[in-house]
């Protein structure tokens, strides 16, 4: 193997952290550029890079234990891709990452080693640290956010409908003799039938 350093007997965490020191000079990863929050389709790029890093680890007889559920494995691979890419351009230790994200360094280690799922909160913190969007690490966080937003919007809409009924009753009482009251009631009906 044409690696810079011997990888025999090292853990997956070691290989992930020392990827740039042990990967062969002719490996395509050496051409990787930094990913930022503006990189289009960063989630796909990160996934591909994470798979490449783990494939290299496996080629060095180092296989992750992966206690993660299937749906959490891709988030982990994206995190590995972001971590390794960021470390190509910036010196960053797990301890420093823990300090900058206000997370325990052992939690960072478990996330990077694939022993703990990347939660939405951890994805937000790690995304900020590594210069990528939370949604690039955990694309499903977009659907979680969308569901919460829809729920809040439905609550507001329900309150608007309730308020519209109160207004309608007051308008009926006070507009008995107003000539253009049909337009007012039409507007109230539109409010009551609004949807998100």
Phi and psi in degrees as GROMACS dihedral restraints (atoms count N, CA, C in turn):
[ dihedral_restraints ]
;  ai    aj    ak    al  type     phi  dphi    fc
    3     4     5     6     1   -97.7    20    10
    4     5     6     7     1    29.3    20    10
    6     7     8     9     1   -68.9    20    10
    7     8     9    10     1   154.9    20    10
    9    10    11    12     1   -67.0    20    10
   10    11    12    13     1   -42.8    20    10
   12    13    14    15     1  -121.1    20    10
   13    14    15    16     1   156.8    20    10
   15    16    17    18     1   -70.8    20    10
   16    17    18    19     1   136.1    20    10
   18    19    20    21     1  -108.0    20    10
   19    20    21    22     1     1.2    20    10
   21    22    23    24     1   -60.5    20    10
   22    23    24    25     1   129.0    20    10
   24    25    26    27     1    81.2    20    10
   25    26    27    28     1     4.8    20    10
   27    28    29    30     1   -91.6    20    10
   28    29    30    31     1   155.8    20    10
   30    31    32    33     1   -81.8    20    10
   31    32    33    34     1   167.7    20    10
   33    34    35    36     1   -62.8    20    10
   34    35    36    37     1   -37.1    20    10
   36    37    38    39     1   -60.9    20    10
   37    38    39    40     1   -40.8    20    10
   39    40    41    42     1   -62.6    20    10
   40    41    42    43     1   -46.6    20    10
   42    43    44    45     1   -65.2    20    10
   43    44    45    46     1   -37.7    20    10
   45    46    47    48     1   -64.7    20    10
   46    47    48    49     1   -46.0    20    10
   48    49    50    51     1   -70.5    20    10
   49    50    51    52     1   -29.2    20    10
   51    52    53    54     1  -109.9    20    10
   52    53    54    55     1    22.8    20    10
   54    55    56    57     1   -51.3    20    10
   55    56    57    58     1   -46.0    20    10
   57    58    59    60     1   -71.9    20    10
   58    59    60    61     1   -17.5    20    10
   60    61    62    63     1   -88.3    20    10
   61    62    63    64     1   -24.4    20    10
   63    64    65    66     1  -110.7    20    10
   64    65    66    67     1   -16.0    20    10
   66    67    68    69     1   -72.1    20    10
   67    68    69    70     1   141.0    20    10
   69    70    71    72     1   -60.1    20    10
   70    71    72    73     1   150.0    20    10
   72    73    74    75     1   -61.2    20    10
   73    74    75    76     1   -29.2    20    10
   75    76    77    78     1   -90.4    20    10
   76    77    78    79     1     6.1    20    10
   78    79    80    81     1   -68.0    20    10
   79    80    81    82     1   136.7    20    10
   81    82    83    84     1   -59.2    20    10
   82    83    84    85     1   -21.0    20    10
   84    85    86    87     1   -61.1    20    10
   85    86    87    88     1   -26.9    20    10
   87    88    89    90     1   -63.2    20    10
   88    89    90    91     1   -13.1    20    10
   90    91    92    93     1   -96.7    20    10
   91    92    93    94     1    -0.9    20    10
   93    94    95    96     1   -61.3    20    10
   94    95    96    97     1   142.2    20    10
   96    97    98    99     1  -108.5    20    10
   97    98    99   100     1   163.5    20    10
   99   100   101   102     1   -64.0    20    10
  100   101   102   103     1   140.8    20    10
  102   103   104   105     1  -102.2    20    10
  103   104   105   106     1   136.4    20    10
  105   106   107   108     1  -124.1    20    10
  106   107   108   109     1   178.8    20    10
  108   109   110   111     1   -64.9    20    10
  109   110   111   112     1   -16.1    20    10
  111   112   113   114     1   -95.1    20    10
  112   113   114   115     1    -3.7    20    10
  114   115   116   117     1   -68.8    20    10
  115   116   117   118     1   121.7    20    10
  117   118   119   120     1   -67.0    20    10
  118   119   120   121     1   142.7    20    10
  120   121   122   123     1    53.0    20    10
  121   122   123   124     1    38.5    20    10
  123   124   125   126     1   -59.8    20    10
  124   125   126   127     1   -33.1    20    10
  126   127   128   129     1   -60.6    20    10
  127   128   129   130     1   -40.9    20    10
  129   130   131   132     1   -68.3    20    10
  130   131   132   133     1   -39.3    20    10
  132   133   134   135     1   -65.3    20    10
  133   134   135   136     1   -44.7    20    10
  135   136   137   138     1   -63.4    20    10
  136   137   138   139     1   -41.0    20    10
  138   139   140   141     1   -61.7    20    10
  139   140   141   142     1   -46.2    20    10
  141   142   143   144     1   -62.0    20    10
  142   143   144   145     1   -41.9    20    10
  144   145   146   147     1   -68.1    20    10
  145   146   147   148     1   -41.5    20    10
  147   148   149   150     1   -60.5    20    10
  148   149   150   151     1   -42.3    20    10
  150   151   152   153     1   -62.8    20    10
  151   152   153   154     1   -38.9    20    10
  153   154   155   156     1   -63.3    20    10
  154   155   156   157     1   -45.3    20    10
  156   157   158   159     1   -62.3    20    10
  157   158   159   160     1   -46.9    20    10
  159   160   161   162     1   -68.1    20    10
  160   161   162   163     1   -35.1    20    10
  162   163   164   165     1   -61.4    20    10
  163   164   165   166     1   -41.6    20    10
  165   166   167   168     1   -62.2    20    10
  166   167   168   169     1   -44.9    20    10
  168   169   170   171     1   -57.6    20    10
  169   170   171   172     1   -44.0    20    10
  171   172   173   174     1   -63.8    20    10
  172   173   174   175     1   -36.2    20    10
  174   175   176   177     1   -66.9    20    10
  175   176   177   178     1   -18.0    20    10
  177   178   179   180     1   -98.5    20    10
  178   179   180   181     1    19.8    20    10
  180   181   182   183     1    62.2    20    10
  181   182   183   184     1    33.4    20    10
  183   184   185   186     1  -124.2    20    10
  184   185   186   187     1   101.9    20    10
  186   187   188   189     1  -106.4    20    10
  187   188   189   190     1   132.6    20    10
  189   190   191   192     1   -66.9    20    10
  190   191   192   193     1   148.3    20    10
  192   193   194   195     1   -75.3    20    10
  193   194   195   196     1   -29.3    20    10
  195   196   197   198     1    45.2    20    10
  196   197   198   199     1    72.1    20    10
  198   199   200   201     1   -79.2    20    10
  199   200   201   202     1     4.2    20    10
  201   202   203   204     1   -75.9    20    10
  202   203   204   205     1   150.8    20    10
  204   205   206   207     1   -68.3    20    10
  205   206   207   208     1   157.6    20    10
  207   208   209   210     1   -53.0    20    10
  208   209   210   211     1   -44.1    20    10
  210   211   212   213     1   -68.5    20    10
  211   212   213   214     1   -21.3    20    10
  213   214   215   216     1   -88.5    20    10
  214   215   216   217     1   -15.7    20    10
  216   217   218   219     1   -65.5    20    10
  217   218   219   220     1   -40.4    20    10
  219   220   221   222     1   -67.5    20    10
  220   221   222   223     1   -35.6    20    10
  222   223   224   225     1   -62.8    20    10
  223   224   225   226     1   -41.1    20    10
  225   226   227   228     1   -62.7    20    10
  226   227   228   229     1   -44.8    20    10
  228   229   230   231     1   -61.1    20    10
  229   230   231   232     1   -40.2    20    10
  231   232   233   234     1   -63.6    20    10
  232   233   234   235     1   -40.9    20    10
  234   235   236   237     1   -62.6    20    10
  235   236   237   238     1   -44.2    20    10
  237   238   239   240     1   -59.8    20    10
  238   239   240   241     1   -44.7    20    10
  240   241   242   243     1   -59.8    20    10
  241   242   243   244     1   -43.4    20    10
  243   244   245   246     1   -68.7    20    10
  244   245   246   247     1   -42.5    20    10
  246   247   248   249     1   -61.7    20    10
  247   248   249   250     1   -50.8    20    10
  249   250   251   252     1   -65.5    20    10
  250   251   252   253     1   -42.8    20    10
  252   253   254   255     1   -62.7    20    10
  253   254   255   256     1   -46.7    20    10
  255   256   257   258     1   -60.0    20    10
  256   257   258   259     1   -42.3    20    10
  258   259   260   261     1   -70.4    20    10
  259   260   261   262     1   -16.0    20    10
  261   262   263   264     1   -66.4    20    10
  262   263   264   265     1   -31.7    20    10
  264   265   266   267     1  -107.7    20    10
  265   266   267   268     1   -18.3    20    10
  267   268   269   270     1  -137.5    20    10
  268   269   270   271     1   138.4    20    10
  270   271   272   273     1   -75.3    20    10
  271   272   273   274     1   124.7    20    10
  273   274   275   276     1  -151.3    20    10
  274   275   276   277     1   124.5    20    10
  276   277   278   279     1  -100.3    20    10
  277   278   279   280     1   166.5    20    10
  279   280   281   282     1   -66.5    20    10
  280   281   282   283     1   -35.3    20    10
  282   283   284   285     1   -63.7    20    10
  283   284   285   286     1   -45.6    20    10
  285   286   287   288     1   -63.6    20    10
  286   287   288   289     1   -40.7    20    10
  288   289   290   291     1   -60.0    20    10
  289   290   291   292     1   -42.3    20    10
  291   292   293   294     1   -61.3    20    10
  292   293   294   295     1   -43.8    20    10
  294   295   296   297     1   -63.9    20    10
  295   296   297   298     1   -43.3    20    10
  297   298   299   300     1   -71.9    20    10
  298   299   300   301     1   -25.4    20    10
  300   301   302   303     1  -102.1    20    10
  301   302   303   304     1    -3.9    20    10
  303   304   305   306     1    60.7    20    10
  304   305   306   307     1    37.9    20    10
  306   307   308   309     1  -120.5    20    10
  307   308   309   310     1   152.6    20    10
  309   310   311   312     1   -67.7    20    10
  310   311   312   313     1   139.6    20    10
  312   313   314   315     1   -58.9    20    10
  313   314   315   316     1   -33.2    20    10
  315   316   317   318     1   -67.5    20    10
  316   317   318   319     1   -31.7    20    10
  318   319   320   321     1   -67.5    20    10
  319   320   321   322     1   -42.2    20    10
  321   322   323   324     1   -58.7    20    10
  322   323   324   325     1   -45.9    20    10
  324   325   326   327     1   -59.9    20    10
  325   326   327   328     1   -46.3    20    10
  327   328   329   330     1   -64.3    20    10
  328   329   330   331     1   -36.4    20    10
  330   331   332   333     1   -65.6    20    10
  331   332   333   334     1   -49.3    20    10
  333   334   335   336     1   -68.4    20    10
  334   335   336   337     1   -34.6    20    10
  336   337   338   339     1   -81.3    20    10
  337   338   339   340     1    -3.0    20    10
  339   340   341   342     1    78.0    20    10
  340   341   342   343     1    23.5    20    10
  342   343   344   345     1   -98.6    20    10
  343   344   345   346     1    -8.2    20    10
  345   346   347   348     1  -140.3    20    10
  346   347   348   349     1   136.3    20    10
  348   349   350   351     1   -68.2    20    10
  349   350   351   352     1   148.3    20    10
  351   352   353   354     1   -83.0    20    10
  352   353   354   355     1   104.2    20    10
  354   355   356   357     1   -74.5    20    10
  355   356   357   358     1   169.5    20    10
  357   358   359   360     1   -61.8    20    10
  358   359   360   361     1   -41.6    20    10
  360   361   362   363     1   -63.9    20    10
  361   362   363   364     1   -46.5    20    10
  363   364   365   366     1   -65.2    20    10
  364   365   366   367     1   -37.3    20    10
  366   367   368   369     1   -63.3    20    10
  367   368   369   370     1   -38.9    20    10
  369   370   371   372     1   -64.6    20    10
  370   371   372   373     1   -45.8    20    10
  372   373   374   375     1   -67.0    20    10
  373   374   375   376     1   -45.1    20    10
  375   376   377   378     1   -69.0    20    10
  376   377   378   379     1   -36.3    20    10
  378   379   380   381     1   -60.9    20    10
  379   380   381   382     1   -46.2    20    10
  381   382   383   384     1   -59.6    20    10
  382   383   384   385     1   -44.2    20    10
  384   385   386   387     1   -62.5    20    10
  385   386   387   388     1   -45.2    20    10
  387   388   389   390     1   -91.5    20    10
  388   389   390   391     1     1.5    20    10
  390   391   392   393     1    77.9    20    10
  391   392   393   394     1    23.2    20    10
  393   394   395   396     1  -123.4    20    10
  394   395   396   397     1   168.1    20    10
  396   397   398   399     1   -80.9    20    10
  397   398   399   400     1   148.7    20    10
  399   400   401   402     1   -53.8    20    10
  400   401   402   403     1   -41.9    20    10
  402   403   404   405     1   -67.8    20    10
  403   404   405   406     1   -21.9    20    10
  405   406   407   408     1   -75.0    20    10
  406   407   408   409     1   -27.1    20    10
  408   409   410   411     1   -85.7    20    10
  409   410   411   412     1   -39.3    20    10
  411   412   413   414     1  -133.2    20    10
  412   413   414   415     1    81.5    20    10
  414   415   416   417     1   -56.0    20    10
  415   416   417   418     1   -27.4    20    10
  417   418   419   420     1   -69.2    20    10
  418   419   420   421     1   -14.7    20    10
  420   421   422   423     1   -65.4    20    10
  421   422   423   424     1   -24.1    20    10
  423   424   425   426     1   -65.1    20    10
  424   425   426   427     1   -41.5    20    10
  426   427   428   429     1   -71.2    20    10
  427   428   429   430     1   -33.9    20    10
  429   430   431   432     1   -63.3    20    10
  430   431   432   433     1   -45.7    20    10
  432   433   434   435     1   -62.6    20    10
  433   434   435   436     1   -41.8    20    10
  435   436   437   438     1   -62.9    20    10
  436   437   438   439     1   -41.6    20    10
  438   439   440   441     1   -63.8    20    10
  439   440   441   442     1   -41.8    20    10
  441   442   443   444     1   -65.1    20    10
  442   443   444   445     1   -41.7    20    10
  444   445   446   447     1   -64.1    20    10
  445   446   447   448     1   -43.3    20    10
  447   448   449   450     1   -61.8    20    10
  448   449   450   451     1   -41.7    20    10
  450   451   452   453     1   -61.9    20    10
  451   452   453   454     1   -45.3    20    10
  453   454   455   456     1   -63.8    20    10
  454   455   456   457     1   -40.8    20    10
  456   457   458   459     1   -63.3    20    10
  457   458   459   460     1   -39.8    20    10
  459   460   461   462     1   -65.1    20    10
  460   461   462   463     1   -36.6    20    10
  462   463   464   465     1   -63.6    20    10
  463   464   465   466     1   -44.6    20    10
  465   466   467   468     1   -64.1    20    10
  466   467   468   469     1   -43.9    20    10
  468   469   470   471     1   -61.6    20    10
  469   470   471   472     1   -39.9    20    10
  471   472   473   474     1   -61.4    20    10
  472   473   474   475     1   -42.0    20    10
  474   475   476   477     1   -66.2    20    10
  475   476   477   478     1   -39.5    20    10
  477   478   479   480     1   -61.8    20    10
  478   479   480   481     1   -44.2    20    10
  480   481   482   483     1   -61.9    20    10
  481   482   483   484     1   -42.8    20    10
  483   484   485   486     1   -61.9    20    10
  484   485   486   487     1   -45.3    20    10
  486   487   488   489     1   -64.5    20    10
  487   488   489   490     1   -36.2    20    10
  489   490   491   492     1   -63.6    20    10
  490   491   492   493     1   -37.9    20    10
  492   493   494   495     1   -63.9    20    10
  493   494   495   496     1   -41.6    20    10
  495   496   497   498     1   -63.1    20    10
  496   497   498   499     1   -43.8    20    10
  498   499   500   501     1   -63.6    20    10
  499   500   501   502     1   -42.3    20    10
  501   502   503   504     1   -59.8    20    10
  502   503   504   505     1   -43.6    20    10
  504   505   506   507     1   -63.8    20    10
  505   506   507   508     1   -41.1    20    10
  507   508   509   510     1   -66.6    20    10
  508   509   510   511     1   -39.9    20    10
  510   511   512   513     1   -66.1    20    10
  511   512   513   514     1   -43.6    20    10
  513   514   515   516     1   -55.0    20    10
  514   515   516   517     1   -43.7    20    10
  516   517   518   519     1   -66.0    20    10
  517   518   519   520     1   -39.7    20    10
  519   520   521   522     1  -100.5    20    10
  520   521   522   523     1    -5.7    20    10
  522   523   524   525     1  -113.9    20    10
  523   524   525   526     1    24.1    20    10
  525   526   527   528     1   -56.3    20    10
  526   527   528   529     1   -35.1    20    10
  528   529   530   531     1  -107.6    20    10
  529   530   531   532     1    10.8    20    10
  531   532   533   534     1   -84.1    20    10
  532   533   534   535     1   127.7    20    10
  534   535   536   537     1   -65.9    20    10
  535   536   537   538     1   -35.2    20    10
  537   538   539   540     1  -102.9    20    10
  538   539   540   541     1    35.4    20    10
  540   541   542   543     1   -71.2    20    10
  541   542   543   544     1   -20.1    20    10
  543   544   545   546     1   -60.8    20    10
  544   545   546   547     1   -39.7    20    10
  546   547   548   549     1   -65.1    20    10
  547   548   549   550     1   -38.6    20    10
  549   550   551   552     1   -65.5    20    10
  550   551   552   553     1   -45.2    20    10
  552   553   554   555     1   -67.6    20    10
  553   554   555   556     1   -32.2    20    10
  555   556   557   558     1   -64.9    20    10
  556   557   558   559     1   -42.7    20    10
  558   559   560   561     1   -64.2    20    10
  559   560   561   562     1   -40.1    20    10
  561   562   563   564     1   -64.3    20    10
  562   563   564   565     1   -41.2    20    10
  564   565   566   567     1   -62.4    20    10
  565   566   567   568     1   -39.5    20    10
  567   568   569   570     1   -62.2    20    10
  568   569   570   571     1   -40.7    20    10
  570   571   572   573     1   -61.3    20    10
  571   572   573   574     1   -44.7    20    10
  573   574   575   576     1   -67.4    20    10
  574   575   576   577     1   -28.2    20    10
  576   577   578   579     1   -97.7    20    10
  577   578   579   580     1     4.5    20    10
  579   580   581   582     1   -61.8    20    10
  580   581   582   583     1   148.3    20    10
  582   583   584   585     1  -136.1    20    10
  583   584   585   586     1   165.3    20    10
